[in-house]
Amino acid sequence: MERVKAILHIFKEPFDLKGYEFHLTASAGISMYPKDGNSVESLMISADTAMYNAKNRGLNLYAFYSPEMNATTREKIVLESSLRKAIDNGELRLFYQPQVDIASGEIKGVEALLRWRASRQGAHPAQRIHPDCGRDGPDQSNRPVGPAVRLPPE
């Protein structure tokens, strides 16, 4: 374990390359023989799954493989693929909900609500899709949701 921590610690400081400073991050997934696999290939798959689990929790972390990670990872891959198709198929809808001051009854603003109505599965619960919609970052390749939502003409 100390070796993993030492490797991750290397990435805490920026690297200098010809006067340019680079900030790199690393994530580690750990699998154990024979508990997590009986072959090099199965151990690598388990370690890879654990690594993605560590990445999803933050930067410069490590995770030990557990069988529960398989279901979560598989579900996330299916959801991301379905969401990309939903964007292409125009299945996302934007609704506005007024924010009202209870004391005065005055509208103080509006909240934009994104809803996904898939043609085959029906409506998706908001808590299922929202965690993935807002996680674009420098290491993510997700397309932004904004262009997928068309506002009605005024």
C-alpha positions as CSV (number, residue, x, y, z in Angstrom):
1,M,0.0,0.0,0.0
2,E,2.9,2.3,0.7
3,R,4.1,1.9,-2.8
4,V,0.8,3.0,-4.3
5,K,0.7,6.0,-2.0
6,A,4.3,6.9,-3.0
7,I,3.4,6.7,-6.7
8,L,0.3,8.9,-6.3
9,H,2.3,11.4,-4.2
10,I,4.7,11.9,-7.2
11,F,1.7,13.5,-9.1
12,K,0.9,16.1,-6.4
13,E,3.7,18.4,-7.6
14,P,3.6,20.0,-11.1
15,F,6.1,18.7,-13.7
16,D,8.3,21.2,-15.5
17,L,8.9,20.6,-19.2
18,K,11.0,23.3,-21.0
19,G,9.6,26.0,-18.8
20,Y,6.0,24.9,-19.0
21,E,4.3,23.6,-15.8
22,F,2.1,20.5,-16.1
23,H,-0.3,19.3,-13.4
24,L,-0.9,15.6,-13.8
25,T,-3.1,13.3,-11.9
26,A,-3.2,9.6,-11.4
27,S,-5.6,7.0,-10.2
28,A,-4.9,3.4,-9.2
29,G,-7.0,0.3,-9.1
30,I,-5.9,-2.7,-7.1
31,S,-7.0,-6.3,-7.5
32,M,-5.7,-9.3,-5.5
33,Y,-5.0,-12.8,-6.7
34,P,-6.9,-15.2,-6.4
35,K,-9.8,-13.3,-4.8
36,D,-10.4,-10.9,-7.7
37,G,-9.3,-13.1,-10.6
38,N,-7.4,-16.3,-11.5
39,S,-5.7,-15.0,-14.6
40,V,-3.6,-12.0,-15.6
41,E,-6.5,-10.8,-17.8
42,S,-9.2,-11.1,-15.2
43,L,-6.9,-9.4,-12.6
44,M,-6.3,-6.5,-15.1
45,I,-10.0,-6.1,-15.7
46,S,-10.7,-6.0,-12.0
47,A,-7.9,-3.5,-11.4
48,D,-9.2,-1.4,-14.3
49,T,-12.7,-1.4,-12.8
50,A,-11.3,-0.3,-9.5
51,M,-9.2,2.4,-11.1
52,Y,-12.4,3.9,-12.7
53,N,-14.1,3.7,-9.3
54,A,-11.1,5.7,-7.8
55,K,-11.3,8.3,-10.7
56,N,-15.0,8.8,-10.1
57,R,-14.4,9.6,-6.5
58,G,-11.7,12.3,-7.2
59,L,-8.2,12.9,-8.2
60,N,-5.0,11.1,-7.1
61,L,-7.0,8.3,-5.3
62,Y,-6.8,4.5,-5.3
63,A,-9.4,1.8,-4.8
64,F,-9.5,-1.9,-4.1
65,Y,-11.6,-4.0,-6.5
66,S,-15.0,-5.3,-5.2
67,P,-17.6,-7.2,-7.1
68,E,-20.2,-4.5,-6.5
69,M,-18.1,-2.2,-8.8
70,N,-19.0,-4.3,-11.8
71,A,-22.7,-3.5,-11.7
72,T,-22.1,0.2,-11.0
73,T,-19.6,0.5,-13.9
74,R,-21.7,-1.4,-16.3
75,E,-24.8,0.7,-15.4
76,K,-22.8,3.9,-15.9
77,I,-21.6,2.8,-19.3
78,V,-25.1,2.0,-20.4
79,L,-26.5,5.2,-19.1
80,E,-23.8,7.3,-20.7
81,S,-24.4,5.6,-24.1
82,S,-28.1,6.1,-23.8
83,L,-27.7,9.7,-22.8
84,R,-25.6,10.4,-25.9
85,K,-28.3,8.8,-28.1
86,A,-31.0,10.9,-26.2
87,I,-29.1,14.0,-27.2
88,D,-28.9,12.9,-30.8
89,N,-32.6,11.9,-30.8
90,G,-33.9,15.1,-29.2
91,E,-35.3,13.3,-26.2
92,L,-34.2,16.0,-23.7
93,R,-36.8,18.6,-22.7
94,L,-36.3,21.8,-20.8
95,F,-38.9,23.0,-18.3
96,Y,-39.0,26.1,-16.2
97,Q,-40.2,26.1,-12.6
98,P,-40.8,29.5,-10.9
99,Q,-39.1,30.2,-7.6
100,V,-41.6,32.1,-5.4
101,D,-41.0,34.1,-2.3
102,I,-43.5,32.5,0.1
103,A,-44.0,35.6,2.2
104,S,-44.7,38.0,-0.7
105,G,-45.9,35.6,-3.4
106,E,-43.5,37.3,-5.7
107,I,-41.6,35.3,-8.4
108,K,-37.9,35.6,-7.5
109,G,-36.5,33.6,-10.4
110,V,-36.9,30.4,-12.3
111,E,-35.2,27.0,-12.1
112,A,-34.4,25.2,-15.3
113,L,-35.3,21.5,-15.2
114,L,-33.9,19.0,-17.7
115,R,-36.1,16.0,-18.4
116,W,-35.3,13.0,-20.4
117,R,-38.2,11.1,-22.1
118,A,-36.8,8.1,-23.8
119,S,-38.9,6.6,-26.6
120,R,-38.6,3.0,-25.4
121,Q,-38.1,3.3,-21.6
122,G,-40.4,6.2,-20.8
123,A,-39.3,9.0,-18.5
124,H,-36.0,8.7,-16.6
125,P,-35.8,9.8,-13.0
126,A,-33.8,13.0,-12.6
127,Q,-31.6,11.6,-9.9
128,R,-30.5,8.9,-12.3
129,I,-29.1,11.3,-15.0
130,H,-28.2,14.5,-13.2
131,P,-24.9,13.3,-11.5
132,D,-23.4,12.6,-15.0
133,C,-24.7,15.7,-16.7
134,G,-22.7,18.2,-14.7
135,R,-19.4,16.4,-14.4
136,D,-17.6,17.7,-17.5
137,G,-14.0,18.5,-16.7
138,P,-10.6,18.6,-18.2
139,D,-10.4,14.8,-18.1
140,Q,-13.9,14.1,-19.4
141,S,-15.0,13.7,-23.0
142,N,-18.7,14.2,-22.4
143,R,-20.5,16.5,-24.8
144,P,-22.1,19.5,-23.0
145,V,-25.9,19.1,-22.5
146,G,-26.6,22.8,-23.4
147,P,-26.5,22.4,-27.2
148,A,-28.8,19.3,-27.0
149,V,-31.6,21.4,-25.4
150,R,-33.4,23.7,-27.9
151,L,-35.2,26.7,-26.4
152,P,-38.6,27.5,-28.0
153,P,-38.6,30.6,-30.2
154,E,-39.8,33.7,-28.4
